[in-house]
Amino acid sequence: MLNGLGIYVHYDAHPEFIQAALDYQRMLGFRSPSEDESGLARFVQILANYEGPSDKYSIFVGSNWRLPLPAYGYLIDGWKIVDQENW
Protein backbone atom coordinates (compact mmCIF):
# COMPACT_ATOMS: atom_id res chain seq x y z
CA MET A 1 0.00 0.00 0.00
CA LEU A 2 1.45 3.36 -1.05
CA ASN A 3 -0.04 6.32 0.82
CA GLY A 4 -3.19 4.36 1.69
CA LEU A 5 -3.57 2.93 -1.81
CA GLY A 6 -4.41 -0.73 -2.26
CA ILE A 7 -4.94 -3.20 -5.10
CA TYR A 8 -7.73 -5.76 -5.06
CA VAL A 9 -7.09 -8.90 -7.13
CA HIS A 10 -10.28 -10.92 -7.35
CA TYR A 11 -9.20 -14.37 -8.55
CA ASP A 12 -5.46 -14.75 -8.03
CA ALA A 13 -4.76 -13.13 -4.69
CA HIS A 14 -2.87 -16.04 -3.15
CA PRO A 15 0.68 -15.18 -2.02
CA GLU A 16 2.40 -17.39 -4.61
CA PHE A 17 0.78 -15.45 -7.45
CA ILE A 18 1.55 -12.05 -5.93
CA GLN A 19 5.20 -13.05 -5.34
CA ALA A 20 5.47 -14.38 -8.91
CA ALA A 21 4.16 -11.05 -10.23
CA LEU A 22 6.75 -9.21 -8.10
CA ASP A 23 9.52 -11.47 -9.40
CA TYR A 24 8.39 -10.91 -13.00
CA GLN A 25 8.35 -7.14 -12.50
CA ARG A 26 11.88 -7.22 -11.07
CA MET A 27 13.05 -9.42 -13.97
CA LEU A 28 11.73 -6.81 -16.43
CA GLY A 29 13.80 -4.13 -14.69
CA PHE A 30 10.94 -2.01 -13.35
CA ARG A 31 10.87 -0.34 -9.96
CA SER A 32 9.34 -2.09 -6.99
CA PRO A 33 5.68 -1.28 -6.30
CA SER A 34 6.71 -0.18 -2.81
CA GLU A 35 9.24 2.31 -4.22
CA ASP A 36 6.95 4.84 -5.92
CA GLU A 37 3.82 5.37 -8.00
CA SER A 38 5.56 4.25 -11.20
CA GLY A 39 6.44 0.89 -9.67
CA LEU A 40 2.91 0.51 -8.36
CA ALA A 41 1.44 1.35 -11.78
CA ARG A 42 3.62 -1.32 -13.44
CA PHE A 43 2.54 -3.85 -10.83
CA VAL A 44 -1.12 -3.15 -11.57
CA GLN A 45 -0.36 -3.41 -15.30
CA ILE A 46 1.27 -6.83 -14.85
CA LEU A 47 -1.67 -8.09 -12.77
CA ALA A 48 -4.25 -6.76 -15.21
CA ASN A 49 -2.41 -8.16 -18.23
CA TYR A 50 -2.39 -11.59 -16.60
CA GLU A 51 -6.11 -11.46 -15.84
CA GLY A 52 -6.83 -10.42 -19.43
CA PRO A 53 -9.16 -7.93 -21.09
CA SER A 54 -12.30 -10.06 -20.90
CA ASP A 55 -12.43 -10.01 -17.10
CA LYS A 56 -13.15 -6.35 -16.39
CA TYR A 57 -13.99 -6.79 -12.70
CA SER A 58 -10.98 -8.65 -11.33
CA ILE A 59 -8.58 -5.75 -10.56
CA PHE A 60 -9.49 -2.71 -8.45
CA VAL A 61 -7.25 0.12 -7.29
CA GLY A 62 -8.34 2.48 -4.53
CA SER A 63 -8.18 3.47 -0.91
CA ASN A 64 -7.77 0.37 1.18
CA TRP A 65 -11.03 1.07 3.05
CA ARG A 66 -13.00 1.14 -0.23
CA LEU A 67 -11.77 -2.15 -1.69
CA PRO A 68 -14.13 -5.15 -1.82
CA LEU A 69 -13.97 -7.43 1.20
CA PRO A 70 -13.21 -10.15 2.24
CA ALA A 71 -9.70 -10.02 0.88
CA TYR A 72 -6.10 -10.94 1.49
CA GLY A 73 -3.83 -8.09 2.52
CA TYR A 74 -0.13 -8.02 1.73
CA LEU A 75 2.49 -5.53 2.77
CA ILE A 76 5.23 -5.37 0.16
CA ASP A 77 8.70 -4.04 0.88
CA GLY A 78 11.02 -4.02 -2.09
CA TRP A 79 10.45 -7.31 -3.87
CA LYS A 80 9.08 -9.38 -1.01
CA ILE A 81 5.82 -9.85 0.82
CA VAL A 82 6.74 -8.95 4.40
CA ASP A 83 3.35 -9.26 6.06
CA GLN A 84 -0.02 -10.82 5.25
CA GLU A 85 -3.47 -10.64 6.76
CA ASN A 86 -6.97 -11.69 5.79
CA TRP A 87 -9.82 -9.23 6.19
Number of C-alpha atoms within 10 A of each C-alpha: 17 15 9 9 15 20 21 22 22 16 10 15 16 14 14 11 12 19 16 11 18 24 14 14 20 17 9 9 8 15 20 23 23 18 14 12 15 14 17 21 15 16 24 20 14 16 20 17 10 11 18 11 10 7 9 10 12 16 17 17 14 14 14 17 10 12 16 14 12 8 15 15 20 20 15 20 14 14 17 15 16 10 10 12 9 9 9
